[in-house]
Amino acid sequence: MSPSYDVIVIGLGGMGSAAAHHLSARGARVLGLEKFGPVHNRGSSHGGSRITRQSYFEDPAYVPLLLRAYELYDDLERATGRDIATLCGGVMVGPPDSRTVSGSLRSAREWALPHELLDAKEIRRRFPTLSPKDDEVALYERKAGFLRPENTVAAHLQLAGRQGAELHFEEPMTRWEPYRDGVRVHTAENTYTAGQLVICPGAWAPRLLTDLGVPFSIERQVMYWFQPSGGTEPFVPERHPVYIWEDAAGVQVYGFPAIDGPDLGAKVAFFRKGKATTPETIDRTVHEDEIQAMADHMSGCIPDLPGSFLKAATCMYSNTPDEHFVIARHPAHPGSVTVACGFSGHGFKFVPVVGEILADLALDGSTAHPIGLFDPARLAAAPA
């Protein structure tokens, strides 16, 4: 007889690990299936740091979810003792009419979030590492900072296991099908049944959710670490903020303080300047011309940062056409399947609240959280 559960979770990265935690915390019998090992670096939940912020330039509709995510990150740290969130402050820099600045300001004002607007002179005074152009401004948010993605995933897996969830690693799902009042899931090792299925496929969404009708695209992204020319002391979190910086051409970069000691430098990356790929064909080698392009761009923003190159790593963005998420009951299987995907390079900060939402949808069929923006029906007819 096939082992049976209340809920099977496919994918135990950021979103799936959080779902396994929140489901098992509510007493559900949970099976989690993961293609790779625990806290792996093959998807989108690695790289040592992710920015978190509340003045959200993508859309003010995200702000209530961010406020809840901040509460849940605090809960996660207390429950596990892991270092997860550091609120060192952050600046959204660019021309006043740039999406990065104007969108952040819109969210801050709509939700009465504490913030400051800084002109170029004040940016330089407050943060001497930064070198904005005279016509650039910044929205400063004290509650911005960075998250530790590996610690976050490990913490959610730790709690899920403590709460009785059965977590299987190196056991990918091969297929699933409706079965009686629920689902049946097949792997190379076994066949499992459950009343509910939660699919958190990351960059594997185009293959696992072909029937969703969403034209996902997968991009290869690169994260870089440089040793500042004057050392890391001016770049420690107490002195240097996280930042997203948009230039006059609309190119965005983002970066962090030196968070891992004097020898590991500071991390930077382009935001949405990736190349189309698939999980099976992604080029994991970072090439010299890519490193040089990153260093050249940063020299105009933070002159001491490019310094010397230390290392680089690749990850993947799973994009939707409008760059908003997909979180919903599967329209073709609304009674038994829930999906969370298409996080488009800005989803990690939402991990714990997405886990809470997925538990709501799987166990109750609905959620009180505002997720109307994430309905896949908005994209079903979109061109590929």
C-alpha positions in Angstrom: 0.0 0.0 0.0 1.3 3.5 -0.8 2.3 5.6 2.2 -0.3 8.2 2.8 -0.1 11.8 4.1 -2.3 14.8 4.5 0.0 17.0 2.4 3.0 16.3 0.1 5.3 19.2 -0.6 7.4 19.1 -3.8 10.6 21.1 -3.5 12.3 21.9 -0.2 14.1 25.2 -1.0 13.0 28.5 0.3 9.2 28.2 -0.2 8.9 24.5 0.2 10.8 24.3 3.4 8.6 27.1 4.9 5.5 25.3 3.7 6.6 22.0 5.3 7.2 23.9 8.6 3.8 25.7 8.6 1.9 22.7 7.6 3.5 20.4 10.2 3.1 23.1 12.9 -0.7 22.8 12.3 -0.6 19.1 12.9 -0.7 17.9 9.2 1.1 14.7 8.3 3.6 16.1 5.8 5.9 14.5 3.3 8.5 16.7 1.7 10.3 15.6 -1.5 13.5 17.3 -2.7 15.5 16.6 -5.9 18.8 17.5 -4.2 20.2 17.5 -0.7 19.1 19.8 2.1 20.1 23.5 1.8 21.6 22.9 -1.7 23.1 25.5 -4.1 21.5 24.3 -7.4 18.4 26.6 -7.4 17.7 30.1 -6.0 18.0 29.9 -2.2 21.8 30.2 -1.8 24.6 32.7 -2.0 24.9 33.8 1.7 22.6 36.8 1.6 19.3 38.3 0.2 18.1 41.9 0.6 15.0 42.5 2.7 13.0 45.8 2.6 9.5 47.1 3.1 9.3 50.2 0.9 8.6 47.9 -2.0 9.1 49.5 -5.5 7.6 46.5 -7.3 4.1 47.2 -6.0 2.6 48.5 -2.7 0.4 45.4 -2.6 3.4 43.5 -1.3 3.8 45.5 1.8 1.3 43.7 4.1 3.0 40.4 3.2 6.4 41.9 4.1 5.2 43.2 7.4 4.1 39.7 8.3 7.3 38.2 6.9 9.3 40.3 9.3 7.3 39.0 12.2 7.8 35.4 11.1 11.5 35.9 10.6 11.7 37.0 14.2 9.8 33.9 15.3 12.1 31.7 13.2 15.2 33.1 14.9 13.8 32.7 18.3 12.7 29.1 17.7 16.0 27.9 16.2 18.7 30.3 17.5 20.0 30.8 13.9 21.3 34.0 12.5 18.7 34.9 9.8 17.9 38.6 9.6 20.1 41.7 10.1 18.5 45.1 9.7 21.4 47.3 8.8 19.4 49.8 6.8 19.2 50.2 3.1 19.1 52.8 0.3 17.2 52.7 -2.9 19.3 55.0 -5.2 18.8 56.5 -8.6 17.2 59.4 -10.5 14.1 60.8 -8.7 11.8 59.4 -11.4 13.4 55.9 -11.5 11.3 52.9 -10.6 13.7 52.1 -7.8 13.2 55.5 -6.1 9.7 56.5 -7.1 8.2 53.1 -6.6 9.8 52.7 -3.1 8.5 56.2 -2.2 5.0 55.3 -3.3 4.9 52.2 -1.1 6.5 54.0 1.8 3.9 56.8 1.6 0.9 54.5 1.0 1.7 52.4 4.0 3.2 55.1 6.2 6.5 53.3 6.5 9.4 55.2 8.2 11.8 56.5 5.6 14.0 59.4 4.6 14.7 61.0 1.2 18.4 61.9 0.8 19.9 64.1 -1.9 23.4 63.2 -3.3 25.3 65.3 -0.8 23.5 63.7 2.1 24.0 60.2 0.7 27.8 60.9 0.5 27.9 62.3 4.1 25.9 59.5 5.6 27.5 56.7 3.6 31.0 57.7 2.5 31.5 54.4 0.5 28.7 55.5 -1.9 29.4 58.0 -4.8 26.1 59.0 -6.3 25.9 61.5 -9.2 24.7 65.0 -8.3 21.2 64.4 -9.8 20.7 61.1 -7.9 18.7 60.7 -4.7 18.0 57.8 -2.3 15.2 56.6 -0.2 16.7 55.4 3.1 14.9 52.7 5.1 16.2 51.8 8.5 14.3 48.5 8.6 15.9 47.2 5.4 18.8 44.7 5.7 19.7 41.2 4.7 18.7 37.7 5.2 20.7 34.5 5.4 19.0 32.2 2.8 20.8 29.0 3.8 20.1 29.5 7.5 16.5 30.3 6.6 16.0 27.0 4.7 17.9 25.1 7.4 15.7 26.6 10.1 12.5 25.7 8.4 13.6 22.2 7.7 14.8 21.9 11.3 11.4 22.9 12.7 9.5 20.8 10.1 11.4 17.7 11.2 11.0 18.5 14.8 7.2 18.7 14.2 7.0 15.3 12.6 7.3 16.1 8.9 9.0 13.3 6.8 11.6 14.9 4.6 13.1 12.9 1.7 16.2 14.3 0.0 17.7 13.1 -3.3 14.2 11.8 -4.2 12.7 13.9 -7.0 9.1 13.5 -8.0 8.8 11.9 -11.4 5.1 12.5 -11.9 1.8 13.0 -10.1 -1.8 12.4 -10.8 -5.2 12.9 -9.3 -6.2 10.0 -7.1 -9.5 9.5 -5.4 -10.1 12.7 -3.4 -6.4 13.7 -3.5 -3.2 13.0 -5.4 -0.8 10.2 -6.0 2.9 11.1 -6.4 5.6 8.9 -8.0 9.3 8.9 -7.4 11.9 6.3 -8.5 11.8 4.9 -5.0 8.1 4.8 -4.1 4.6 5.9 -4.7 2.8 8.2 -2.2 -0.7 9.4 -1.8 -2.1 12.5 0.0 -5.1 14.6 0.3 -3.2 17.7 -0.9 -0.2 18.5 -3.0 1.9 21.7 -2.7 4.3 22.3 -5.6 7.2 24.7 -5.0 9.3 24.0 -8.1 11.6 27.0 -8.4 13.3 27.0 -11.8 11.7 23.7 -12.6 8.3 25.3 -13.0 8.3 25.3 -16.8 8.7 21.5 -16.7 6.5 20.6 -13.7 3.7 23.0 -14.3 3.1 22.9 -18.0 -0.7 22.7 -17.4 -0.7 25.9 -15.4 -0.8 28.0 -18.6 1.9 30.5 -17.4 4.8 31.3 -19.8 7.7 31.1 -17.3 11.2 32.1 -18.3 14.4 31.0 -16.5 17.4 33.3 -16.3 20.9 32.6 -15.2 22.1 35.2 -12.7 25.6 35.8 -11.3 26.5 36.9 -7.8 30.0 38.5 -7.3 32.2 39.1 -4.2 34.9 41.7 -4.4 37.5 42.8 -1.8 37.3 46.6 -1.5 40.6 48.3 -2.3 40.8 49.9 1.2 39.7 46.8 3.1 36.3 45.9 4.4 36.2 48.2 7.5 34.2 51.0 5.8 31.9 48.3 4.5 30.8 46.6 7.7 27.0 46.5 8.4 27.3 49.3 11.0 28.6 51.7 8.4 27.5 50.5 4.9 23.8 49.7 4.0 22.3 47.3 1.6 21.4 49.0 -1.6 19.6 48.8 -4.9 21.0 51.3 -7.4 19.4 52.2 -10.7 21.2 54.3 -13.3 19.8 56.7 -15.9 19.5 53.8 -18.4 17.4 51.7 -16.0 20.2 49.2 -15.2 19.9 48.1 -11.6 22.6 46.6 -9.3 22.2 45.5 -5.7 24.7 44.9 -3.0 25.5 44.2 0.6 27.9 45.2 3.4 30.9 43.0 4.1 29.0 40.5 6.2 31.4 37.6 6.6 34.6 39.1 7.9 37.6 40.9 6.4 38.6 38.2 4.0 35.4 37.5 2.2 34.7 40.9 0.7 31.3 42.4 -0.2 28.7 40.9 -2.6 27.2 42.7 -5.6 25.1 41.7 -8.6 23.1 43.0 -11.5 19.4 42.8 -11.0 17.7 41.3 -14.1 20.6 41.2 -16.4 20.6 37.5 -16.9 20.7 35.0 -19.8 18.0 32.6 -20.7 18.7 29.1 -19.5 17.2 25.9 -18.1 18.2 24.1 -14.9 19.7 21.3 -17.0 21.8 23.6 -19.2 22.8 26.5 -17.0 26.4 27.5 -17.3 27.9 27.4 -13.8 31.2 28.9 -15.0 31.5 32.7 -14.5 33.6 34.2 -17.3 36.2 37.0 -17.2 34.1 39.4 -19.3 31.2 39.1 -16.8 33.5 39.8 -13.9 34.9 42.9 -15.7 31.5 44.2 -16.6 30.4 44.0 -13.0 33.6 45.7 -11.8 33.3 48.5 -14.4 29.8 49.2 -13.4 30.5 49.3 -9.7 33.5 51.6 -10.1 31.1 54.4 -11.0 28.9 53.9 -7.9 31.3 52.7 -5.2 34.8 53.4 -6.3 36.6 51.3 -3.6 34.4 48.3 -4.1 35.6 46.5 -7.3 39.1 46.3 -5.7 40.0 42.7 -6.4 37.7 39.9 -7.5 37.3 37.1 -4.9 34.6 34.7 -6.2 31.3 34.3 -8.0 28.3 32.0 -8.0 25.3 31.4 -10.3 21.7 31.1 -9.4 18.4 31.2 -11.3 15.5 33.6 -11.5 12.1 32.0 -12.4 10.3 34.9 -14.1 6.7 35.6 -15.0 5.9 38.1 -17.8 4.9 40.8 -15.3 7.5 39.8 -12.7 4.8 39.1 -10.0 4.5 35.8 -8.2 2.2 32.9 -8.8 0.6 31.7 -5.5 -2.8 30.0 -5.8 -4.8 26.8 -5.9 -4.1 25.1 -9.3 -7.0 26.2 -11.6 -7.2 22.7 -13.1 -7.1 21.0 -9.7 -8.5 23.5 -7.2 -9.5 20.9 -4.7 -6.1 19.2 -4.2 -3.2 21.2 -5.6 -1.5 24.4 -4.6 1.4 26.1 -6.4 4.0 28.7 -5.5 6.4 29.7 -8.3 7.6 32.5 -10.6 9.2 34.6 -7.8 11.1 36.6 -10.4 14.2 37.3 -8.5 12.6 39.2 -5.6 10.8 36.5 -3.7 13.1 35.2 -1.0 12.2 37.9 1.6 8.7 36.5 1.5 9.6 33.0 2.3 8.0 32.6 5.8 4.8 34.3 4.9 4.5 32.3 1.6 4.9 29.2 3.8 2.0 30.4 5.9 -0.1 31.1 2.9 0.5 27.7 1.4 -0.5 26.1 4.6 -3.7 28.1 4.6 -4.5 27.2 1.0 -3.7 23.5 1.4 -5.5 23.0 4.7 -8.3 25.6 4.5 -8.8 26.2 0.8 -8.3 30.0 1.2 -6.1 32.6 3.0 -6.7 35.9 4.6 -3.5 37.2 3.2 -3.9 39.5 0.1 -2.7 37.3 -2.8 -5.0 38.5 -5.6 -2.1 39.9 -7.5 -0.6 36.4 -7.7 -3.5 34.6 -9.5 -2.1 32.7 -12.5 -5.3 33.5 -14.5 -3.8 37.0 -15.2 -1.1 35.3 -17.2 -2.8 32.3 -18.8 -3.2 34.1 -22.2 0.1 36.0 -22.1 2.4 35.5 -25.0 5.5 33.4 -24.4 
